[in-house]
Amino acid sequence: MFRHKGKRRTHIHNLRLASTLSLTAGIVNITGVLSFGILTTNVTGHFAYFSEEFVLNNYSVSLSFLLFILFFLLGAFTSNVLIELVSRKKPAASHALPMLIETSILVFISFYHNPQDQPFQIVSIACALLFAMGVQNSLVTQISASKVRTTHLTGLFTDLGIELSQLIFYRKPAEIQRLSGSIRLRLMIISFFFIGCVAGGFLFGIYGLKTLLFAAASLVVAMFYDTIRYQLFHIRRKVK
């Protein structure tokens, strides 16, 4: 899932990456909303909230939205710095540290007591989740050469609308194949993000913040997918 990067990646590689990490983002998104009423996978809405509170002279509240934006940015920055540093010595393991950081954050927060009446702790937890999603989005964007983004859907729906319209005008087999592959990828991301949100909503009613453990579990599956698949391949060869 992570072994191949950039032009070496196939459509199947990107579909696997998109489904697993979009599911993670969907779970994190609904958990943040149900726990704190805060979007924790993207920053678009936070710009509007920041502007509103700033205009109303609620500077302390507007500061929290600014922090959400900056922590998502910091997560993306940190992720790519780690990828660049590790890839110089161990390219195959360049994804490991960002994934470990994201997983650790989700596991840590899942065992945190839900602080309903403590604004500072709520903001801190939201910042941590946004940092984790910044890490994830930067990681998948870098690995897939910007073909996969998993934490927000606005751009995906825009691209999907464009590509669906292009099916009307581009009819050559190569063009149809390219557009069909891209549309499938975008639908995969949207579908699994939606599945993560719905499943996370049901799970939250039972487990509360521990719902994040399911998101962390999907990250663990993604991290070890290549190793497990490689081992199974060798076992099959020995059996034959």
N, C-alpha and C positions, 0 to 999 in steps of 0.2 A: 504493500500500500504506500510505503514511503521510500522504498529502495530506489525506484526510478524517478528522475527529476527532469523537469523541462521538456525538451523535445523527445527524450527517451520514454516518456510516459505515453501509454496508450489510452484509448477511450475507456477501456475496462478499468484501468488503474484509477482514473478520475472518478468513475462512477462509484467505485468502492470507497474512495476517500470522501466523496460528497455525501453518500448515504450515512456513513458512520458519524462523521463530524457534524453534519446538519442535524442529526438526531440529538447529539450532545447539546448543540446550541439551542434547539427547541426546548429541551428540558430545562436548561439554565434560564432561558427567557421566561417561561411560565413560572418557574420557582421564584425568580426575582419579583415578578409582578404580584403573585399571590402572597409572598412573604412581606414585601415592603412597598408594593405599589410602584416599583421602579423598573424601567426597562434596563436590562443588564447585558444585552448582546449588541447594541448599536448606539450611536450617539446623535442621530438625526433629530429625534424629538427633544433631546436635551438642549439643543441650541435654542429651540423655541421657548422651552421652559426657562432657560437662563435669561433670555431677552425679556420675557414677561416679568419675571421677578426683579430684574434690574430696573426696568422702567417703573415698576411700582415701589422702588426704593427698598425692596427686601433684599439687601445686599448679602446678608448671611445665607439666605436660602439660595440666592443666585450663585453664590460661591460653591455650594454643593454641586450644582449642575455643571459648573465649570470644572470641578474636580472629576466628575464622571467622564467628561470629554477628554481631559488630560490623562487620566489613568488608562483609558482605552488606547490613546496614542502611545503612552509609555509602554503598554504591553506589546504593541506592534513593534515599537522601536527595539525593545529588549529582545524579543523573539528573533528579529533579523540579525541583530548584533551577535547573538549566540550561534545562529546558523552559520554566519560568515566565519566566526572564529573556529568553530568545530570542523567545518567543512574543509579547512585548509590542511588538517591532519587526518581526519577520519570522515570523509564525505558521506559514507553510508550511515553514520550515526548522527548527522547534523540535526536531525529532527528530535532526537531523544531528549535533550535537555529542555527545550520548550514544552514538549509534551509532559515531561515529568513535573515541571513547574505548574502547568495548568491542572494536572491531575491532583497534585498536592493541595492546591488552593481549594479545589472543589471538595476534596475529602475533609480538609480542615474546617471549612465553613459548614459542612453537613452536620458536624458534631457540635456546632455552636448553638448556644441557647438563643432562641428567637427574641431579640430585644425590641418588643413592640413599642415601648415608650422611651426609648433611649436614642434620640436622633443622631448623636455622634457615632454610635456603634452601627446604626443602620447605614449611615453614609459610608462608614469604613468598609462594611461588608459589600455594599454595592460597588464601591471603588475596586475592591479585590476581584469581584466577579467580572467587572468591565475590563480590568487588567488581563484576566484570564482569557476573555473573549478576544481581546486585542492580540494576545499571544497566538491564539488559534487562527484567527483570520489572517494574520501576517504569515504564519507557517504554511497554511494551505495555499495562499496566494503565491508565495515564493516557490513552493515545490511544484505546483501545477502550471507555472508560468502564467499566472493571472486567469486561468480558465475556471478555477473553483473558488468560490467565496461562500462561507457557510453561516455567517452570523447575522445577516440581514437580507431582506428580500426586495427592497425597492429597485435596485439596479437590475436584479434578476428578472423582475416582471417587465421592466423596460426592454431589456435585451430579448426576452421571450416574445414580447409584442412585435418587435422589429423583425425577428427571425420568422415568426408565423406569417407576417405580411410578405416577407421575401419568398416564401413558398409559392406565392401567387405568380411571381415574376421570373424566378429562376427555375428552369425546368430541366437543365442538363443533368444527367445521372450523377456526375461528380458534385455538382452544386446541391442536389437533393440529398445526397449522402452526407455532405458536410453539415447542412442545415439540420437534417434529422438527428444526427449525432449530438449537435449542440443543444437542440431542443430537448432531447432525452435527458441530457445532463442537467439542464436547468429545471426540468420537471422533477428529476430525482431529488435535487436539493430542496425545492419547494415542498415536495411531498414528505420527505423525511423531517424537515423542520416542523411541518404541520403535525406529523405523527408524534414527534417529540413533545410538542406543546400540549397536545390532547392527552397523551399517555402521562406526561408529567403532571398535568392537572389532576388526573385521577389519583396518581401516586401521592401527590401532595396532600390530598385529603386523608391519607393513611399515615404517611411518614413525615410530613412537614419538610423541614430543611434537609432531612436525610434523603429526600428525592435526588439530591445532587450526587449521591453515591451511584445511582444508576447512570448518570452522565459520566462520572469518573470511570465506571466499568466499561462503557463504550470506548473511552479513550484507551484503556488498557488493552481491549481487544484490537484496536487499531494499531497500537504500538507493537504488539507481538504477532500480528497477523502474518507478516512476511516470514518470521521465524517458524511459526507453526506450519505454515504452508510448505516451507522448504523441508522441514523435518518429515512431514507426511509424504512428500514426493520421494525422499530417499528411502523411507520405509517401504513404499510401494515397489520401488525398484529392487530392493532386496528380496521382497516376497516373490516377485516375478522371477 
